Amino acid sequence: MNSAAALGWEDIAEGTEIAFPICVTDDDMQRFARLSGDVSPLHTDPAFARSKGYDDVIVYGGLLVSYISRLVGMHMPGQNSVEAGLEVKFVNPLFVDENATLSGVVKRKHDSVRLLEITFRIATPAKTVASGVARVLVR
Amino acid sequence: MNNAEIWEVATNVFRETLDLDDLVLTPQLTARDVEGWDSLNHILLVVAVEQRFGIKFSTGEIDGLENVGQFIDLIERKLPHE
């Protein structure tokens, strides 16, 4: 079933915001490990993660990026979009089962080339986990 | 900003966007002459130029460009005149 938004260029305004909750489960982590082939102990072995100074295994940055795909492909602007680029900084670790929010804002519309710059932030109430900008073509 | 300054700033934008440190812009230069200047990078170039110079283009203005010289002329027309 296709439940993606279908916003057109004229439907989108600078300043438009979108947000949704995210919470990565242990099952998500195992599926991402199989998908990516990244079974680094930092993401799979709590004892190893603690030996590196973390409270537990930390969520894959790549898995967090997958939520940007959802932000763009399902919400803003949805099915009429093609991702053209992504810049992301991972500021603090996110742990499994930790509640967070992904929020995005349409920062700029470039009418000449129909490209959006969407700034985003993944955060818990206590910390920013990741932030960056997605560049999205609207077709 | 005078013409020479526009060329200098534009050269830096092109070099950064296309990741070509030695790229030299000339009026007759086109995308076909530059490795890596593909359709996506062309879009990113336009966006980078808009941001660096603080100007906005229309789709028609961009579609009509045939070479770098015309792009620089367009930038010059868009910039506020002192």
Backbone of each chain as ProteinMPNN parsed JSONL, in Angstrom:
{"seq_chain_A": "MNSAAALGWEDIAEGTEIAFPICVTDDDMQRFARLSGDVSPLHTDPAFARSKGYDDVIVYGGLLVSYISRLVGMHMPGQNSVEAGLEVKFVNPLFVDENATLSGVVKRKHDSVRLLEITFRIATPAKTVASGVARVLVR", "coords_chain_A": {"N_chain_A": [[0.848, -1.192, 0.0], [0.552, 2.183, -0.866], [1.201, 4.821, 1.042], [2.379, 7.2, 0.911], [2.933, 10.715, 1.14], [2.049, 13.19, -1.331], [3.093, 15.698, -2.185], [3.213, 18.588, -4.215], [5.368, 20.953, -5.919], [4.343, 23.547, -5.533], [2.877, 23.185, -3.259], [4.515, 23.255, -1.136], [6.054, 25.049, 1.424], [8.59, 27.3, 2.529], [9.771, 26.835, 5.804], [7.906, 25.002, 6.571], [7.157, 22.368, 8.778], [7.876, 19.06, 9.947], [7.422, 16.222, 11.987], [8.153, 13.17, 13.674], [7.904, 10.37, 15.946], [10.627, 8.217, 16.864], [11.932, 5.009, 17.642], [14.33, 2.775, 18.191], [14.462, -0.658, 18.03], [15.684, -3.781, 19.446], [15.265, -5.754, 17.579], [15.187, -4.224, 15.23], [17.874, -3.476, 15.157], [19.145, -5.956, 14.782], [18.132, -6.685, 12.299], [19.146, -4.619, 10.74], [21.85, -5.13, 10.981], [22.057, -7.53, 9.569], [21.232, -6.681, 7.065], [23.106, -4.689, 6.357], [25.529, -5.862, 6.831], [27.215, -5.021, 8.743], [28.506, -5.931, 11.59], [29.795, -4.928, 13.722], [31.13, -4.941, 17.014], [30.552, -2.736, 18.547], [27.988, -2.188, 18.027], [26.705, -4.497, 18.605], [27.576, -5.882, 20.841], [27.179, -5.55, 24.148], [29.083, -5.526, 26.266], [31.477, -4.928, 24.993], [30.813, -2.407, 23.993], [30.535, -1.007, 26.381], [33.153, -1.126, 27.229], [34.239, 0.758, 25.663], [33.331, 3.041, 26.677], [30.645, 3.61, 26.491], [27.182, 3.424, 27.52], [25.768, 1.285, 26.609], [25.218, -0.849, 23.731], [25.393, 1.082, 20.738], [23.107, 2.723, 18.569], [23.115, 2.138, 15.08], [24.518, 4.547, 12.896], [23.82, 4.512, 10.225], [21.357, 3.331, 10.303], [19.862, 5.271, 11.536], [19.929, 7.162, 9.53], [18.203, 6.002, 7.755], [15.735, 6.808, 8.61], [15.644, 9.368, 7.71], [15.242, 8.95, 5.057], [12.633, 8.037, 5.23], [11.4, 10.361, 6.192], [11.658, 12.061, 3.984], [10.669, 10.549, 1.787], [8.145, 9.72, 2.553], [6.819, 11.752, 3.882], [7.689, 14.561, 3.548], [8.805, 15.772, 0.681], [7.35, 13.522, -0.037], [6.103, 11.125, -2.367], [6.827, 12.348, -4.751], [9.484, 12.93, -4.817], [13.097, 12.99, -5.067], [16.007, 12.041, -3.55], [18.828, 14.096, -3.418], [21.113, 14.596, -2.059], [22.881, 14.367, 1.064], [23.767, 15.556, 4.193], [25.112, 14.77, 7.259], [25.54, 14.87, 10.769], [26.672, 13.014, 13.49], [26.011, 13.434, 16.68], [25.58, 12.68, 19.361], [25.346, 9.463, 21.003], [22.634, 7.193, 20.298], [20.598, 4.973, 22.058], [19.395, 1.569, 22.13], [15.875, 1.129, 22.214], [15.474, 3.661, 23.158], [13.592, 6.557, 23.342], [13.055, 8.887, 20.776], [12.849, 11.825, 18.685], [12.338, 12.651, 15.316], [12.73, 15.538, 13.584], [11.972, 17.802, 10.97], [12.609, 20.611, 8.854], [11.604, 22.641, 6.196], [13.995, 24.385, 4.872], [14.989, 25.893, 2.722], [13.703, 26.764, -0.496], [14.558, 26.172, -3.743], [13.58, 27.507, -6.457], [14.421, 27.591, -9.119], [15.627, 25.18, -9.774], [14.013, 23.398, -8.606], [14.619, 22.333, -6.033], [14.726, 21.265, -2.703], [15.949, 22.252, 0.48], [16.151, 20.556, 3.329], [16.391, 20.83, 6.664], [17.278, 18.765, 9.378], [16.761, 17.07, 12.526], [17.567, 14.711, 14.914], [16.545, 13.871, 18.059], [16.52, 13.348, 21.601], [14.681, 14.114, 24.606], [16.797, 14.946, 26.14], [19.1, 15.283, 24.634], [20.77, 16.088, 21.533], [20.928, 13.867, 18.902], [21.543, 13.48, 16.197], [22.091, 15.587, 13.372], [21.453, 17.567, 10.426], [21.347, 18.148, 6.865], [19.113, 17.539, 4.221], [19.048, 17.309, 0.737], [16.707, 17.665, -1.716], [15.151, 16.76, -4.658], [12.227, 17.785, -6.353], [9.89, 16.276, -8.313]], "CA_chain_A": [[0.0, 0.0, 0.0], [1.327, 3.417, -0.927], [0.607, 5.863, 1.879], [3.284, 8.348, 0.874], [2.394, 12.015, 0.751], [2.307, 13.491, -2.749], [3.105, 17.151, -2.286], [3.829, 19.189, -5.383], [6.265, 22.07, -5.623], [3.599, 24.705, -5.027], [2.283, 22.859, -1.955], [5.556, 23.262, -0.106], [6.482, 26.396, 1.796], [9.719, 27.384, 3.461], [9.313, 26.893, 7.186], [7.039, 23.862, 6.885], [7.817, 21.439, 9.692], [7.308, 17.719, 10.089], [8.113, 15.484, 13.05], [7.547, 11.908, 14.095], [8.733, 9.683, 16.94], [11.358, 7.013, 16.466], [12.482, 4.213, 18.734], [14.992, 1.639, 17.553], [14.378, -1.859, 18.866], [16.732, -4.771, 19.242], [14.966, -6.406, 16.303], [15.665, -3.306, 14.184], [19.339, -3.556, 15.126], [19.543, -7.234, 14.183], [17.807, -6.664, 10.867], [20.084, -3.729, 10.056], [23.137, -5.839, 10.93], [21.994, -8.481, 8.447], [21.1, -5.917, 5.821], [24.322, -3.93, 6.029], [26.733, -6.655, 7.025], [28.016, -4.394, 9.79], [28.255, -6.58, 12.882], [30.775, -4.385, 14.658], [30.67, -5.148, 18.399], [30.03, -1.494, 19.122], [26.536, -2.205, 17.802], [26.129, -5.83, 18.867], [28.092, -6.49, 22.077], [27.116, -4.533, 25.208], [30.326, -5.467, 27.046], [32.452, -4.194, 24.185], [30.407, -0.996, 23.967], [30.867, -0.409, 27.695], [34.618, -0.974, 27.312], [34.569, 1.968, 24.899], [32.824, 4.213, 27.38], [29.212, 3.828, 26.269], [26.332, 2.714, 28.482], [25.25, 0.065, 25.968], [25.473, -0.767, 22.282], [24.815, 2.311, 20.18], [22.345, 2.519, 17.333], [23.85, 2.421, 13.843], [24.239, 5.819, 12.219], [23.134, 4.215, 8.974], [19.946, 3.047, 10.6], [19.228, 6.582, 11.773], [19.766, 7.804, 8.222], [17.035, 5.423, 7.089], [14.555, 7.603, 8.982], [15.626, 10.543, 6.829], [14.577, 8.453, 3.853], [11.187, 8.048, 5.532], [10.972, 11.766, 6.273], [11.576, 12.624, 2.632], [9.888, 9.741, 0.873], [6.772, 9.486, 3.01], [6.168, 12.918, 4.481], [8.021, 15.875, 3.006], [7.483, 15.985, 0.094], [6.657, 12.283, -0.354], [6.428, 10.286, -3.531], [7.324, 13.124, -5.892], [10.827, 13.411, -4.483], [14.311, 12.201, -5.262], [17.073, 12.598, -2.715], [19.996, 14.487, -4.202], [22.294, 14.663, -1.213], [22.626, 14.309, 2.497], [24.872, 15.832, 5.122], [24.631, 14.414, 8.597], [26.509, 14.783, 11.863], [26.201, 12.222, 14.618], [26.503, 14.261, 17.778], [25.552, 11.865, 20.582], [24.807, 8.139, 20.704], [21.269, 6.801, 20.656], [20.614, 3.585, 22.523], [18.231, 0.75, 21.773], [14.652, 1.376, 22.99], [15.446, 5.041, 23.663], [12.639, 7.352, 22.562], [13.6, 10.094, 20.15], [11.988, 12.464, 17.682], [12.967, 13.205, 14.115], [12.012, 16.722, 13.113], [12.546, 18.398, 9.77], [12.076, 21.914, 8.453], [11.988, 23.083, 4.855], [14.792, 25.6, 5.115], [15.032, 26.713, 1.499], [13.178, 26.268, -1.771], [15.255, 26.731, -4.902], [12.6, 27.371, -7.545], [15.048, 27.434, -10.434], [15.959, 23.772, -10.018], [13.044, 22.622, -7.816], [15.35, 21.596, -5.013], [14.474, 21.663, -1.315], [16.91, 21.94, 1.524], [15.401, 20.224, 4.54], [17.252, 20.577, 7.809], [16.648, 17.777, 10.254], [17.395, 16.837, 13.821], [17.079, 13.593, 15.714], [16.864, 14.27, 19.425], [15.731, 12.932, 22.756], [14.503, 15.313, 25.429], [18.03, 15.329, 26.828], [20.29, 15.446, 23.796], [20.706, 15.945, 20.078], [21.602, 12.649, 18.453], [22.069, 13.715, 14.85], [21.5, 16.733, 12.681], [22.01, 17.697, 9.089], [20.493, 18.708, 5.814], [18.816, 16.684, 3.068], [18.722, 18.048, -0.481], [15.67, 16.831, -2.301], [14.534, 17.232, -5.891], [10.792, 17.521, -6.444], [9.611, 15.994, -9.72]], "C_chain_A": [[0.882, 1.24, 0.0], [0.633, 4.507, -0.118], [1.487, 7.107, 1.908], [2.525, 9.626, 0.529], [2.768, 12.28, -0.707], [2.291, 14.999, -2.961], [3.779, 17.589, -3.584], [4.638, 20.408, -4.967], [5.522, 23.244, -4.982], [2.976, 24.448, -3.655], [3.26, 23.081, -0.805], [6.003, 24.697, 0.155], [7.708, 26.316, 2.693], [9.162, 27.525, 4.873], [8.389, 25.753, 7.574], [7.81, 22.845, 7.73], [7.108, 20.095, 9.698], [8.097, 17.019, 11.195], [7.389, 14.175, 13.317], [8.49, 11.202, 15.076], [9.468, 8.507, 16.33], [11.866, 6.306, 17.723], [13.034, 2.936, 18.123], [14.976, 0.456, 18.518], [15.551, -2.79, 18.594], [16.521, -5.512, 17.916], [15.419, -5.543, 15.122], [17.177, -3.43, 14.032], [19.803, -4.847, 14.446], [19.26, -7.256, 12.679], [18.765, -5.753, 10.11], [21.461, -4.384, 9.947], [23.161, -6.819, 9.759], [21.979, -7.75, 7.111], [22.425, -5.294, 5.397], [25.579, -4.781, 6.07], [27.649, -6.075, 8.083], [27.645, -5.034, 11.127], [29.328, -6.144, 13.886], [30.257, -4.526, 16.086], [30.175, -3.874, 19.075], [28.502, -1.451, 19.013], [25.879, -3.52, 18.224], [26.523, -6.414, 20.222], [28.114, -5.439, 23.201], [28.429, -4.409, 26.004], [31.395, -4.678, 26.289], [32.116, -2.702, 24.174], [30.76, -0.313, 25.293], [32.38, -0.204, 27.825], [35.093, 0.257, 26.557], [33.945, 3.22, 25.517], [31.353, 4.511, 27.178], [28.397, 2.999, 27.26], [25.846, 1.382, 27.928], [25.646, 0.136, 24.494], [24.778, 0.478, 21.732], [24.163, 2.008, 18.829], [23.216, 2.902, 16.134], [23.491, 3.805, 13.296], [23.474, 5.596, 10.928], [21.657, 3.928, 9.181], [19.2, 4.358, 10.851], [18.984, 7.307, 10.453], [18.538, 7.256, 7.489], [15.761, 6.188, 7.449], [14.493, 8.91, 8.187], [14.958, 10.165, 5.512], [13.064, 8.471, 4.049], [10.645, 9.472, 5.577], [10.703, 12.325, 4.872], [10.569, 11.857, 1.772], [8.429, 9.574, 1.255], [6.051, 10.758, 3.447], [6.436, 14.228, 3.723], [9.113, 15.75, 1.965], [6.735, 14.698, -0.259], [7.056, 11.705, -1.701], [6.944, 11.056, -4.743], [8.768, 13.56, -5.716], [11.917, 12.417, -4.853], [15.383, 12.834, -4.394], [18.305, 12.88, -3.567], [21.254, 14.551, -3.352], [21.914, 14.724, 0.243], [23.906, 14.655, 3.249], [24.353, 15.534, 6.508], [25.806, 14.376, 9.575], [25.887, 13.948, 12.974], [26.823, 12.82, 15.877], [26.612, 13.473, 19.077], [24.974, 10.495, 20.234], [23.333, 8.015, 21.067], [21.329, 5.325, 21.027], [19.324, 2.878, 22.129], [17.083, 1.024, 22.751], [14.598, 2.782, 23.595], [14.524, 5.865, 22.751], [13.286, 8.632, 22.041], [12.58, 10.649, 19.164], [12.842, 12.908, 16.511], [12.122, 14.389, 13.658], [12.737, 17.307, 11.91], [11.857, 19.711, 9.442], [12.534, 22.215, 7.03], [12.694, 24.426, 5.004], [14.799, 26.509, 3.888], [14.365, 25.978, 0.342], [13.951, 26.944, -2.89], [14.382, 26.491, -6.128], [13.246, 27.027, -8.877], [15.312, 25.976, -10.774], [15.051, 22.835, -9.228], [13.741, 21.713, -6.813], [15.036, 22.171, -3.636], [15.696, 21.37, -0.475], [16.122, 21.768, 2.818], [16.406, 19.967, 5.655], [16.528, 19.627, 8.752], [17.453, 17.61, 11.542], [16.751, 15.618, 14.449], [17.505, 13.879, 17.14], [15.987, 13.531, 20.425], [15.489, 14.189, 23.582], [15.81, 15.825, 26.029], [19.193, 15.663, 25.906], [19.931, 15.441, 22.316], [21.521, 14.721, 19.695], [22.27, 12.873, 17.099], [21.383, 14.947, 14.263], [22.128, 16.839, 11.309], [21.032, 18.332, 8.127], [20.34, 17.685, 4.69], [18.479, 17.594, 1.898], [17.86, 17.149, -1.356], [15.125, 17.487, -3.563], [13.053, 16.876, -5.882], [10.436, 17.415, -7.916], [8.104, 15.874, -9.956]], "O_chain_A": [[1.839, 1.335, 0.769], [-0.39, 5.049, -0.536], [1.368, 7.951, 2.795], [1.593, 9.611, -0.275], [3.691, 11.666, -1.243], [1.563, 15.509, -3.813], [4.793, 17.022, -3.992], [4.596, 20.837, -3.814], [5.999, 23.851, -4.023], [2.59, 25.391, -2.965], [2.866, 23.093, 0.361], [6.291, 25.454, -0.772], [7.851, 25.4, 3.502], [8.195, 28.252, 5.099], [8.111, 25.548, 8.756], [8.957, 22.509, 7.434], [5.899, 20.01, 9.483], [9.307, 17.209, 11.315], [6.166, 14.089, 13.2], [9.704, 11.404, 15.045], [8.984, 7.879, 15.388], [12.183, 6.941, 18.728], [12.282, 2.115, 17.6], [15.416, 0.558, 19.663], [16.305, -2.607, 17.639], [17.481, -5.851, 17.224], [15.963, -6.052, 14.141], [17.696, -3.482, 12.917], [20.733, -4.835, 13.64], [20.05, -7.78, 11.894], [19.157, -6.056, 8.983], [22.157, -4.216, 8.945], [24.16, -6.924, 9.047], [22.636, -8.16, 6.154], [22.815, -5.364, 4.232], [26.576, -4.461, 5.423], [28.748, -6.586, 8.298], [26.61, -4.721, 11.715], [29.709, -6.901, 14.779], [29.084, -4.263, 16.348], [29.456, -3.939, 20.072], [27.822, -0.779, 19.789], [24.655, -3.647, 18.203], [25.875, -7.343, 20.703], [28.963, -4.548, 23.204], [28.83, -3.304, 26.37], [32.119, -3.869, 26.87], [32.991, -1.849, 24.322], [31.228, 0.825, 25.308], [32.835, 0.757, 28.446], [36.203, 0.744, 26.775], [34.021, 4.312, 24.953], [30.857, 5.541, 27.635], [28.877, 1.989, 27.775], [25.546, 0.46, 28.686], [26.326, 1.07, 24.068], [23.712, 0.87, 22.206], [24.618, 1.153, 18.07], [23.962, 3.879, 16.185], [22.32, 4.183, 13.241], [22.594, 6.379, 10.572], [20.821, 4.245, 8.335], [18.056, 4.527, 10.43], [17.968, 7.979, 10.279], [17.913, 7.964, 6.699], [14.811, 6.209, 6.667], [13.419, 9.487, 8.012], [14.212, 10.951, 4.928], [12.312, 8.866, 3.158], [9.563, 9.751, 5.061], [9.682, 12.962, 4.614], [9.721, 12.457, 1.111], [7.578, 9.32, 0.403], [4.824, 10.835, 3.391], [5.5, 14.912, 3.309], [10.278, 15.628, 2.341], [5.601, 14.763, -0.733], [8.213, 11.793, -2.112], [7.456, 10.442, -5.679], [9.224, 14.474, -6.404], [11.704, 11.208, -4.94], [15.639, 14.034, -4.495], [18.764, 12.03, -4.33], [22.36, 14.558, -3.894], [20.794, 15.079, 0.609], [24.977, 14.115, 2.973], [23.276, 15.994, 6.889], [26.901, 13.917, 9.251], [24.732, 14.146, 13.35], [28.03, 12.712, 16.096], [27.602, 13.579, 19.801], [24.202, 10.371, 19.283], [22.851, 8.642, 22.01], [22.025, 4.536, 20.387], [18.307, 3.508, 21.838], [17.296, 1.136, 23.958], [13.759, 3.053, 24.453], [14.679, 5.857, 21.529], [13.968, 9.352, 22.771], [11.576, 10.006, 18.859], [13.926, 13.466, 16.686], [10.932, 14.242, 13.379], [13.967, 17.303, 11.847], [10.672, 19.895, 9.72], [13.71, 22.06, 6.702], [12.065, 25.459, 5.231], [14.638, 27.725, 3.995], [14.448, 24.756, 0.219], [13.987, 28.173, -2.964], [14.431, 25.432, -6.753], [12.69, 26.266, -9.668], [15.229, 25.583, -11.938], [15.285, 21.628, -9.183], [13.494, 20.509, -6.75], [15.071, 23.383, -3.425], [16.39, 20.375, -0.683], [15.512, 22.708, 3.326], [17.177, 19.009, 5.601], [15.307, 19.69, 8.898], [18.632, 17.953, 11.627], [15.526, 15.512, 14.507], [18.685, 14.105, 17.407], [14.859, 13.144, 20.122], [16.053, 15.239, 23.272], [15.917, 16.999, 26.383], [20.174, 16.264, 26.344], [18.923, 14.866, 21.905], [22.666, 14.566, 20.119], [23.424, 12.497, 16.894], [20.255, 15.288, 14.618], [23.193, 16.278, 11.052], [20.043, 18.955, 8.514], [21.308, 17.052, 4.267], [17.711, 18.544, 2.048], [18.238, 16.025, -1.687], [14.689, 18.638, -3.533], [12.674, 15.788, -5.45], [10.653, 18.354, -8.682], [7.673, 15.637, -11.085]]}, "seq_chain_B": "MNNAEIWEVATNVFRETLDLDDLVLTPQLTARDVEGWDSLNHILLVVAVEQRFGIKFSTGEIDGLENVGQFIDLIERKLPHE", "coords_chain_B": {"N_chain_B": [[30.15, 44.353, -6.437], [32.584, 43.686, -8.773], [33.134, 42.642, -12.241], [35.433, 41.0, -12.388], [35.661, 40.137, -9.776], [33.329, 38.645, -9.521], [33.873, 36.541, -11.289], [35.977, 35.386, -9.875], [34.8, 34.581, -7.431], [32.825, 32.867, -8.417], [34.441, 30.938, -9.62], [35.563, 29.731, -7.364], [33.231, 28.632, -6.236], [32.464, 26.787, -8.218], [34.731, 25.113, -8.163], [34.599, 24.073, -5.555], [32.088, 22.793, -5.563], [32.213, 20.956, -7.663], [34.375, 19.606, -6.888], [36.929, 20.038, -7.942], [39.926, 21.157, -7.806], [41.634, 22.512, -9.508], [40.18, 23.63, -11.518], [39.588, 25.818, -14.191], [37.702, 28.504, -15.08], [36.249, 29.554, -18.101], [34.798, 31.774, -20.536], [33.651, 30.285, -22.651], [33.364, 27.75, -21.675], [31.662, 24.659, -21.116], [29.299, 22.252, -19.698], [29.881, 19.854, -20.921], [32.57, 19.92, -21.236], [33.746, 19.423, -18.831], [34.691, 17.003, -16.612], [32.538, 15.292, -14.516], [30.71, 17.286, -14.253], [27.767, 16.797, -14.187], [24.177, 16.235, -14.53], [23.082, 16.296, -11.946], [25.103, 17.548, -10.442], [25.013, 19.945, -11.769], [22.612, 21.038, -10.883], [23.267, 21.315, -8.171], [25.302, 23.146, -8.443], [23.943, 25.43, -9.348], [22.369, 25.962, -7.11], [24.38, 26.411, -5.207], [25.591, 28.696, -6.278], [23.443, 30.498, -6.132], [23.217, 30.717, -3.365], [25.769, 31.634, -2.573], [25.992, 34.099, -3.834], [23.711, 35.306, -3.019], [21.351, 35.458, -4.522], [18.508, 34.758, -6.69], [17.438, 32.517, -9.188], [15.296, 32.028, -12.068], [13.548, 29.194, -13.469], [13.504, 29.35, -16.254], [15.616, 31.099, -16.797], [17.839, 29.559, -16.074], [17.583, 27.318, -17.722], [18.122, 28.408, -20.174], [20.814, 28.85, -20.402], [23.97, 28.609, -22.038], [26.683, 28.431, -21.726], [29.502, 28.997, -19.497], [30.163, 31.681, -19.57], [27.729, 32.957, -20.157], [26.385, 32.295, -17.844], [27.826, 33.712, -15.914], [27.303, 36.296, -16.808], [24.558, 36.38, -16.296], [24.554, 36.177, -13.491], [25.774, 38.615, -12.922], [23.854, 40.43, -13.845], [21.849, 39.923, -12.022], [22.816, 40.693, -9.582], [22.668, 43.291, -7.123], [23.082, 46.649, -8.182], [25.593, 48.924, -7.349]], "CA_chain_B": [[31.089, 43.338, -6.896], [32.855, 43.89, -10.196], [33.149, 41.435, -13.066], [36.559, 40.126, -12.016], [35.339, 39.522, -8.483], [32.307, 37.619, -9.774], [34.572, 35.37, -11.844], [36.784, 34.766, -8.812], [33.897, 33.891, -6.496], [32.2, 31.767, -9.156], [35.45, 29.886, -9.773], [35.634, 29.003, -6.094], [31.998, 27.848, -6.086], [32.56, 25.644, -9.143], [35.765, 24.183, -7.683], [34.106, 23.382, -4.358], [30.93, 21.945, -5.871], [32.62, 19.857, -8.541], [35.542, 18.996, -6.26], [38.021, 20.139, -8.913], [40.707, 22.28, -7.28], [42.371, 23.219, -10.554], [39.275, 24.034, -12.593], [39.692, 27.201, -14.65], [36.503, 28.88, -15.824], [36.38, 30.443, -19.258], [33.457, 32.102, -21.027], [33.1, 29.276, -23.564], [33.327, 26.432, -21.017], [30.334, 24.059, -20.936], [29.298, 21.035, -18.879], [30.498, 18.753, -21.68], [34.034, 20.039, -21.169], [34.234, 19.211, -17.466], [34.337, 15.712, -16.055], [31.842, 15.4, -13.232], [29.654, 18.296, -14.312], [26.591, 16.09, -14.683], [22.916, 16.946, -14.296], [22.904, 16.541, -10.511], [26.044, 18.593, -10.036], [24.543, 21.209, -12.337], [21.62, 21.55, -9.928], [23.97, 21.746, -6.965], [26.034, 24.361, -8.808], [22.989, 26.548, -9.366], [22.015, 26.244, -5.715], [25.552, 26.995, -4.543], [25.748, 30.062, -6.79], [22.371, 31.311, -5.535], [23.513, 30.968, -1.948], [27.004, 32.405, -2.405], [25.796, 35.47, -4.293], [22.488, 35.849, -2.431], [20.421, 35.776, -5.613], [17.614, 33.663, -7.083], [17.196, 32.407, -10.624], [14.081, 31.33, -12.486], [13.834, 27.998, -14.275], [13.78, 29.769, -17.624], [16.962, 31.684, -16.864], [18.826, 28.484, -15.995], [17.464, 26.452, -18.899], [18.613, 29.07, -21.372], [22.268, 29.061, -20.37], [24.709, 27.752, -22.954], [28.072, 28.28, -21.287], [29.833, 29.684, -18.243], [30.118, 33.129, -19.797], [26.333, 33.393, -20.002], [26.054, 32.132, -16.425], [28.422, 34.846, -15.211], [26.517, 37.483, -17.205], [23.288, 36.312, -15.558], [24.853, 36.536, -12.098], [26.056, 40.057, -12.878], [22.566, 41.136, -13.988], [21.022, 39.69, -10.839], [23.382, 41.346, -8.4], [22.283, 44.704, -7.005], [24.104, 47.58, -8.669], [25.915, 49.919, -6.311]], "C_chain_B": [[31.33, 43.533, -8.399], [32.99, 42.553, -10.925], [34.255, 40.458, -12.663], [36.278, 39.408, -10.696], [34.291, 38.425, -8.644], [32.959, 36.355, -10.328], [35.345, 34.635, -10.755], [35.892, 33.966, -7.855], [33.257, 32.684, -7.182], [33.185, 30.605, -9.344], [35.555, 29.057, -8.505], [34.407, 28.115, -5.879], [32.055, 26.608, -6.976], [33.582, 24.618, -8.621], [35.271, 23.389, -6.484], [33.004, 22.386, -4.716], [31.323, 20.734, -6.698], [33.839, 19.111, -8.008], [36.715, 18.923, -7.242], [38.848, 21.378, -8.559], [41.364, 23.122, -8.368], [41.474, 23.73, -11.685], [39.443, 25.523, -12.908], [38.456, 27.51, -15.488], [36.871, 29.801, -16.973], [34.977, 30.717, -19.793], [32.832, 31.003, -21.882], [32.94, 27.892, -22.929], [31.88, 25.957, -20.857], [30.457, 22.796, -20.087], [29.993, 19.889, -19.598], [32.02, 18.769, -21.567], [34.608, 19.607, -19.819], [33.747, 17.872, -16.929], [33.656, 15.917, -14.693], [30.751, 16.452, -13.213], [28.425, 17.652, -14.958], [25.329, 16.832, -14.257], [22.696, 17.235, -12.812], [23.849, 17.632, -10.033], [25.655, 19.955, -10.616], [23.514, 21.859, -11.404], [22.319, 22.082, -8.674], [24.794, 23.008, -7.221], [25.116, 25.586, -8.769], [22.634, 26.958, -7.941], [23.181, 26.925, -4.991], [25.784, 28.437, -4.989], [24.686, 30.982, -6.186], [22.72, 31.686, -4.09], [24.73, 31.878, -1.781], [26.797, 33.874, -2.792], [24.533, 36.111, -3.714], [21.462, 36.263, -3.467], [19.557, 34.55, -5.903], [17.428, 33.693, -8.596], [15.813, 31.822, -10.866], [14.492, 30.109, -13.299], [14.215, 28.379, -15.699], [15.181, 30.336, -17.783], [18.025, 30.589, -16.878], [18.794, 27.62, -17.252], [18.077, 27.085, -20.144], [20.119, 29.233, -21.434], [22.991, 28.077, -21.28], [26.161, 27.551, -22.547], [28.314, 29.11, -20.022], [29.766, 31.201, -18.404], [28.708, 33.673, -19.619], [25.88, 33.285, -18.547], [26.595, 33.334, -15.628], [27.673, 36.14, -15.545], [25.198, 37.536, -16.438], [23.496, 36.705, -14.094], [25.034, 38.048, -11.98], [24.765, 40.868, -12.991], [21.715, 41.023, -12.728], [21.528, 40.436, -9.609], [22.922, 42.808, -8.333], [23.428, 45.607, -7.448], [24.329, 48.671, -7.643], [25.754, 51.326, -6.86]], "O_chain_B": [[30.387, 43.543, -9.191], [32.964, 41.485, -10.313], [34.039, 39.247, -12.606], [36.612, 38.236, -10.524], [34.361, 37.394, -7.976], [32.647, 35.244, -9.9], [35.362, 33.405, -10.721], [36.196, 32.822, -7.517], [33.161, 31.607, -6.593], [32.808, 29.438, -9.24], [35.626, 27.83, -8.56], [34.525, 26.986, -5.401], [31.731, 25.506, -6.532], [33.329, 23.414, -8.637], [35.492, 22.181, -6.398], [32.998, 21.259, -4.219], [30.836, 19.626, -6.471], [34.281, 18.12, -8.589], [37.393, 17.902, -7.358], [38.518, 22.495, -8.956], [41.619, 24.31, -8.17], [41.975, 24.212, -12.701], [39.441, 26.369, -12.014], [38.2, 26.846, -16.493], [37.695, 30.705, -16.831], [34.057, 29.947, -19.516], [31.617, 30.807, -21.844], [32.438, 26.968, -23.569], [30.992, 26.736, -20.513], [31.558, 22.33, -19.794], [30.624, 19.045, -18.961], [32.676, 17.749, -21.78], [35.821, 19.444, -19.683], [32.545, 17.637, -16.808], [34.165, 16.641, -13.837], [29.956, 16.513, -12.275], [28.091, 17.925, -16.111], [25.402, 17.923, -13.691], [22.183, 18.296, -12.456], [23.442, 18.536, -9.303], [25.938, 20.993, -10.018], [23.544, 23.067, -11.169], [21.997, 23.164, -8.184], [24.964, 23.838, -6.328], [25.473, 26.633, -8.228], [22.602, 28.144, -7.61], [22.987, 27.894, -4.256], [26.132, 29.296, -4.179], [24.987, 32.103, -5.778], [22.537, 32.827, -3.666], [24.724, 32.785, -0.949], [27.351, 34.775, -2.163], [24.302, 37.307, -3.891], [20.788, 37.282, -3.32], [19.837, 33.451, -5.426], [17.282, 34.755, -9.2], [15.229, 31.197, -9.981], [15.63, 30.003, -13.757], [15.135, 27.804, -16.28], [15.852, 30.084, -18.783], [19.006, 30.687, -17.616], [19.837, 27.236, -17.781], [18.503, 26.38, -21.059], [20.644, 29.714, -22.438], [22.684, 26.885, -21.303], [26.799, 26.594, -22.985], [27.43, 29.827, -19.552], [29.362, 31.915, -17.487], [28.513, 34.722, -19.006], [25.081, 34.097, -18.079], [25.9, 33.892, -14.779], [27.439, 36.974, -14.67], [24.774, 38.6, -15.987], [22.712, 37.468, -13.53], [24.515, 38.679, -11.059], [24.604, 41.879, -12.306], [20.947, 41.931, -12.41], [20.757, 40.766, -8.709], [22.803, 43.476, -9.36], [24.591, 45.36, -7.129], [23.381, 49.267, -7.131], [25.979, 52.299, -6.14]]}, "name": "protein", "num_of_chains": 2, "seq": "MNSAAALGWEDIAEGTEIAFPICVTDDDMQRFARLSGDVSPLHTDPAFARSKGYDDVIVYGGLLVSYISRLVGMHMPGQNSVEAGLEVKFVNPLFVDENATLSGVVKRKHDSVRLLEITFRIATPAKTVASGVARVLVRMNNAEIWEVATNVFRETLDLDDLVLTPQLTARDVEGWDSLNHILLVVAVEQRFGIKFSTGEIDGLENVGQFIDLIERKLPHE"}
